[in-house]
Amino acid sequence: MKKRSVPEIFEETILDLSKNKSLDKITVKMIVEESGLSLQSFYNYYLDKDDLILSIHKKEGDRLIKDFEDEKISLRELIYNNAKFYFDHKNFMLNAIKHTSGQDSYGLTSGKNAYKVLRNYLLKKKNIETLPKNIDFF
């Protein structure tokens, strides 16, 4: 059995807590206490709770994007796997969308990743060198 890293423990902890509690009600203190790790360990990896939330999305999104770009999965599989992750962690996802805001909000980060994947897919599919640079939704 693979030993879990400190970030993995914090990620699993907030995902578990979010099954029964709104993210805006979950504190760093709660995450630390539930994880069995120290407050200093938390701050060694994350700036705050929102940073932890976004890191979960980024980690999963980056994994799917890499698999897609390495042609390990198709666009259909990427979409399916992404939807499955959302379904498996639906309370967390809804909480992340509702309770993060600003430039680094979950919704904006998710949209940027989706745009990147579709843009790269279209470039590869149509064998186009570039798409117009003035198309920037974010």
C-alpha positions in Angstrom: 0.0 0.0 0.0 1.3 3.4 -1.0 2.0 5.8 1.8 -0.1 9.0 1.4 1.7 12.3 1.2 0.8 15.2 3.4 -1.1 17.0 0.6 -3.0 13.9 -0.2 -4.1 13.6 3.5 -5.3 17.2 3.6 -7.1 16.7 0.2 -8.9 13.6 1.4 -9.8 15.2 4.7 -11.5 18.3 3.1 -13.3 16.0 0.6 -14.6 13.9 3.5 -15.6 16.9 5.5 -17.4 18.5 2.6 -19.7 15.4 2.3 -21.6 16.6 5.3 -20.7 20.3 5.7 -20.6 23.4 3.5 -17.1 24.5 2.7 -17.7 28.0 4.1 -18.4 26.2 7.5 -15.2 24.2 7.3 -12.2 25.8 8.9 -8.5 25.2 8.6 -8.5 24.2 12.2 -11.2 21.5 11.5 -9.2 20.2 8.5 -6.0 20.0 10.6 -7.8 18.3 13.6 -9.5 15.8 11.3 -6.3 15.0 9.4 -4.3 14.4 12.5 -1.5 16.6 11.2 -0.2 19.9 12.5 -1.3 23.4 11.6 2.3 24.1 10.5 2.1 21.2 8.1 -1.0 22.7 6.5 0.7 26.1 6.0 3.8 24.4 4.6 1.6 23.4 1.7 -1.3 25.8 1.4 -1.8 29.6 1.9 -5.4 29.0 3.2 -8.4 26.7 2.7 -9.2 28.2 -0.7 -5.7 27.3 -1.9 -6.3 23.7 -0.8 -9.7 23.6 -2.6 -8.1 25.0 -5.8 -5.1 22.6 -5.6 -7.6 19.6 -5.6 -9.1 20.9 -8.8 -5.8 21.7 -10.4 -4.3 18.3 -9.6 -7.2 16.4 -11.1 -7.5 18.7 -14.0 -3.8 18.6 -14.8 -3.8 14.8 -14.6 -6.7 14.6 -17.1 -5.1 17.2 -19.4 -1.8 15.4 -19.4 -3.4 12.1 -20.2 -5.3 13.7 -23.0 -2.3 15.5 -24.4 -0.2 12.3 -24.2 -3.0 10.6 -26.1 -3.7 8.2 -23.3 -7.3 9.2 -23.2 -9.7 10.6 -25.8 -11.6 13.8 -25.5 -14.7 11.7 -24.7 -12.9 9.9 -21.9 -11.5 13.2 -20.6 -15.1 14.7 -20.4 -16.4 11.4 -18.9 -13.6 11.2 -16.3 -14.1 14.9 -15.4 -17.8 14.4 -15.0 -17.2 11.3 -12.9 -14.9 13.2 -10.6 -17.6 15.9 -10.2 -20.2 13.3 -9.5 -18.1 11.4 -7.0 -17.4 14.6 -5.2 -20.5 16.5 -5.9 -20.9 18.2 -2.5 -17.3 19.4 -2.7 -17.7 20.6 -6.2 -20.9 22.5 -5.5 -19.3 24.0 -2.4 -16.2 25.0 -4.3 -18.3 26.8 -7.0 -20.4 28.5 -4.4 -17.8 29.5 -1.9 -14.7 30.6 -3.9 -14.6 33.9 -5.7 -12.4 36.3 -7.4 -9.5 35.7 -9.8 -8.7 32.3 -8.4 -12.3 31.1 -8.0 -13.0 27.5 -8.7 -15.4 28.3 -11.5 -12.9 30.6 -13.3 -10.1 28.0 -12.9 -12.3 25.3 -14.2 -13.3 27.3 -17.2 -9.7 28.1 -18.0 -8.8 24.5 -18.0 -11.7 23.5 -20.2 -10.8 26.3 -22.7 -7.2 25.0 -22.7 -8.2 21.4 -23.4 -10.7 22.3 -26.2 -8.3 24.8 -27.8 -5.5 22.2 -27.9 -7.9 19.6 -29.2 -9.1 21.9 -32.0 -5.6 22.8 -32.9 -4.6 19.1 -33.1 -7.8 17.9 -34.8 -7.7 20.6 -37.5 -3.9 20.4 -37.8 -3.8 24.2 -37.3 -0.6 25.9 -36.1 -2.4 28.5 -34.0 -5.8 30.0 -33.3 -6.2 33.8 -33.3 -4.5 35.2 -30.1 -7.3 37.8 -29.7 -9.7 35.1 -28.7 -9.3 35.2 -24.9 -12.3 34.4 -22.8 -10.5 34.8 -19.5 
